[in-house]
């Protein structure tokens, strides 16, 4: 209930911030579509900020006005903002959408099947999912090589045999998600684990200095590129396939006409795993500005 209340509060704030003194979106309906910004939201971690910039800059290069609303929150909050009309679009991970928004616990047989299921869910809500990216940024658990050797840990289930409490550095929503403690308990019987809430990105430092034993990570994190961490196998499939697909309102698709979707799909189709790891490393490790990294990629790909 606390999470739902927070989502409603954030969504309400976004609506008020985005609409000014007008109500119910009537100003958007009356205004010239060429002058009304497409409101793109992002969730609350670096890869999402990067995706937001990629779509924003590509659309602006084709003459579409864009308002980027970054760092809204977890999927539950960001999707609520979309539902409440505070956003026109945001990039989502298909598996997280299914498990945490649509409450689908079963794992579809393939990424294509997951996409079809997610698309059907969104269409019932009045939205549509655009093209899916080639890359999949799955949730995962990682440990240091020293911890893996000391406790003979290679897969998630091995954590059951670790003496004492296993501290997992993870974002706050990890405690209540199926792709978190709920699924770990149900599928692996992992009841000796405790989540230590922390901001996304800070879990690696906490792992390095021993404040946590395990870190919840994303498989396209730049920090994983150098082999400094061991990503634990997930044979029972707590963490689903996480290809990205932008969710957009059908009203926005109608408003901006047939030129809009090809621009967005053109970006998504070029986002391979290699491209995302490289861009994430530029932002997360080399500390380059997200907007600059997105600009360089779009120019190299002829999208700007």
N, C-alpha and C positions, 0 to 999 in steps of 0.2 A: 504493500500500500504506500509505503514511503517513496518507493521508486516511481510509482504511478503519479503520486502527487508532485514529485520533482519534475517529471516529464511534462506534466500539465503546466506547471509554473514556468518552465523554460519556454515551452511552446507559446504560452500567452505573452511572455516578454518579447519573443521574436515577432509575433503578430503585431504587437503594438509598435515595436521599433520599425517594422517594415512598412506599416500602413500609415503612420503619422496620424492625422486627424480624420482620415476617411475610414469608413466601416465596411466590413464584409467583402472587400475586394472590388467594390463597384467602380473605383477609380481605374483599376486595371482594365475592366471591361470597356470603359468609355475612352480610355486613352489610346493614342496611336501606338500599335504594337512595336513599331520601330524605335519608340522612345521609352518603353517600359522595360526595365532591366529584368533579365532572367535571374531569379534568386537561387543560387547554388549554395547548398550547405555542405559542411564536412563534419566528420566526427572528430574525436579529440586526440589525434596522434599524428606524428610527422608524415607517414605515408598518405594519410587522408588529406593533409594540407597540400601535399604535392599533387595529388589527383585533382583537388579543387583548382589549383593554379593551372594545371594542364588544360582542363576543360574551359576554364575562364578565358585564358589567353587565346586558345584556338578559336573560340566563339567570337571574341573581340576582333581577332584578325579577319574574320568574315563579316564584320559589321554589326554583330549582335551586341546590344548593351548588356552588361552582366554586373550583378551585385553578389559578391562572394561573402557568405556568412560562415566563417571558419570556427572550428573548436566548439561546436554545439554540445557534444556529449556522446555517450554511448549510443548504440543502435536504437535502443528502446526510446531514448529521448529524441534523437534526430528523426526517426520515423514518425513519432508523434507530432513533431513540428511540421513535417510534410503533410500529415493527415489534417492538421489544424489550419493549413493554408499559409503558414509562415514561409514555406519554401516551395519552389517549383521543381527542384531536382536535387538529388544527392547521390554520390557513389556508394554502393553497398556491397558487402560480401555475401554471396548467395547462401552459403551454409549458415552464417550467423543470422541472416534474415529468417531462414526456415526454423532454426532451433529456438531463437530468442524472441522473435516477433510473431511468427506464425505458429509457434509451439509445436513444430513437427520434430519429434525425437528420432524417428526412423531415418536411416541414412539411405538416400536414393542410390540406385545402382551405378550411376555415372554422373559426371558433371552436367551432361546434357539433360538427364532426367531431373536433376536438382533444379536446373534453370527453368524447365517447363513447369515444375511444381511451384517455384517462386513466382513465375510469371502469372500463373493462374491465380495465386493468392493476391498479387498486386492488382490484377484486373478487376477482381471483386471489390477492391478498395477504391477504384476509379483512377488507378495509375497504370503505367506500363513499364516494363524493363527493356532497356535498349541493349545493344550488342554486348556480349560478355567478353572480358579480356582473355588473352591467352594465358596470362600468369594467374596462379592461385597462391594467395598469401594466407596459409593456414595458421591457425593458432597451434601452439606446440609448447612443450616443456623442455627446458634446457638446464644442464648442470655443467660445472667445470670438469675438465678431464680428471683432475685429482679426486674430486668427489665420486665420479663414476668408477674410478679404480678402487677407491677405499671401500665403497659399499657394493661393488659389483652391480652397478646399475647401468642398463642399456635400454630398457623399455619401461614404460610407465608402471606396469605391474610390479616391477622390481622394487619400487619405493615402499611397498607393503612390508618388506623385510628389513627396512632401515630402522635401527633402534631409536626409540623416542619419537618426538614430533618432527615432521618434515615441514619446514617453513617455506612457503611458496610466495615469492614476490610477484604481485599481480595487481591489475587495476581493481577498484572496489567492486565492480559488478561480477568479478570472478567468483565471489562467495555465493552468489545466488543463481548463477547460470548453469545450464546443462553443460555447456562448453566451459566448465569450471569445476568447482567442488562437487556440484550435484552429479554431473556425469561421471566424475572420477570415483565417487562413492558407489554409484549404481553399477558401472561396468567393470570396475577394477577392485571394488571392495576397499578402496583406499580411504581408511577412516583415521589414519594417523597424520593426515595432512591438515595444515592450517594456513589460510591465506593471510599474508601481510599486505594490506592495501598500500599502494604507492603509485605515483604518477607514471604513465607509460613512458619508457625511455630510461627511467632511473633504476630499473630492475637489474641492469647489467652491472652497474657499480655496486649495488647491494650484493650481487652474487660474487663479485670479485673480492669484496672485503669480508665476506662471511656473514653478513647480516641475514641472509636467506640461504637456504640450501638449494632451491630450485627457482627458476624464473619462468614466468609465462611470457612467451615470445611470439613474434610473427616470423614465418619462415623466409620472408624477403627482407628482414632486418639487415642493414649493412653490417652490423656487429658480428653476424654469423658467417660472413664471407671469409674470414681469416682462419677458421678452424680453431678458434680459442675456446669454443664451447661444444658440448655434446648434446645434440637434439635427441630426445628419447623417442623410441618407436611407439606407435599408438595402434597396436594390432586390433583392438576392439572398437576403434573408430569413434572415440569421444569427440575428436575434432574433425569437422567435416571439410569437404572441398570448399575453397574460398576464392573462386573466381569473382572478379568485380563486375557488376552491371549497374549502370546508373538507373535509378528509378525516377521517373518524371511524370508529372500530371498530364493527363490527356488534354486538359484545357490549355496547357502551355504548348503542347504539340500543335494544337489547332491554331492558337494565337500567332505563333511565329511561322507557320507554314512549312512546306516540304523541304526547305533548305536547312532546317535546324538539325534534324536527326543525322543526316550524313556527316555533318561536322563532328558531332559527338562520337558517333560510331567510328569515324576515321581515327580519332585519338585512341579509343579503346582497343582497336584491332592491332595497334602497334605496341601495346604495352606487354612485352614478353617478360618472362622471369628475369632474364639477363638485364634487360633495360631497367626494370624496377630495382633490382639489387644495386646496380650502378648508381642510379639516381638517389636511392635511399642512403647509400654510403656517402655520396657527395654532401647530402644534407646532414646526416646524423654523425658522421665521423669527421669530415673535412669542414663542417659548419658553414657551408655555402648557403646563401639565401635561397629559399624555396623557389621564389619567383625567377631567379636567375637560372637555376637548374632546369626548371620547366621551360623557360625560354630557349635555352640551348638545345634541349631535346626536340622541341617543336620545329626549330629552324633546321636541324639536321634531317628531320623527317619530311621536310617540305610542307609542314602544316601551318606555317606562319610566314 
